[in-house]
């Protein structure tokens, strides 16, 4: 019973980490893309730079979290099959 509770808690924490991580990536991209407008960067160029960096960093972060989740599930399945 306690193991199911910890598994559920770990899954909820993973969802929270993914959501918070993607929000931080978006804020970082916004700051570094539109912050350059202070130095004379045009809005169109800043928007293009924002979407490029958003796609790259969000994709890398999402793939990394999926790899961690899949590898954790594989390790759990191996542990349960050895019992």
N, C-alpha and C positions, 0 to 999 in steps of 0.2 A: 504494500500500500504506500509506504513511504517512498519507494523507488519511483512509482508512477507520479507522485506529487513532484519529486525533483525533476523528472523528465518533463512534465508539463511546465514547471517553472523555468527550466532551461530553454524550452521552445519559446516561451513568452519573452524571455530576456533577449533571445536571438532576434525576434521580430522588433523589439524596441531598439536594439543596437543597429539593425539595418535602417530603421526609420530615422533615428538620430544621426547616423552616419551620412545618409543621403541629404539630410537637411544641412549638415555642416559643409558638405561638399558644395551644395548649391550656394550657401552663403559665401564660401570661399571664392567660388567662381564669380559671383556677383561683385564682390569687393575688388577682385583683381581685374575684372573686365571693365566694369563701369567706373572704377576708381581712376582709370587712365584718362577719363574724360577731363579731369582736372588739368592734365598736361596737354590738352588740345586734341585728344582722340575723338573721332566722330562717333555719333551714336550708332550708326549702321555697322561700323567696324567693331565697336564694343559689343554689340549684340551678336555679331558673327563669332567673335572671340569667345563670348560667354557660352554659346551653344556648342562650339567645338570642345572647349574644356569640360563642359558639363557632360557631354557624351563620353569623352575619354575617361575621366575620373570616376563617373558613376558606373560605367561598364566595368572598369577594373575592380572597384569596390564590390559590386554585386557579384562578379565572378569569384572573387576571393571569399566572400561570405558563403556562397554556394559550395565551393570546394571544402571549406571548413565544415559545413553542415553535412555534406555527403560523407566526408572522411570520418566524422564523428559517428554517423549512423553505421558505417561499415565496421568500425571498431566495436560498437555496441553489439552488432549482430554476431561478430566473431566471438566476443565474450560470452554471449548467451548460448552460442552453439557449443562452446567448450564445457558448459556446466552440466 
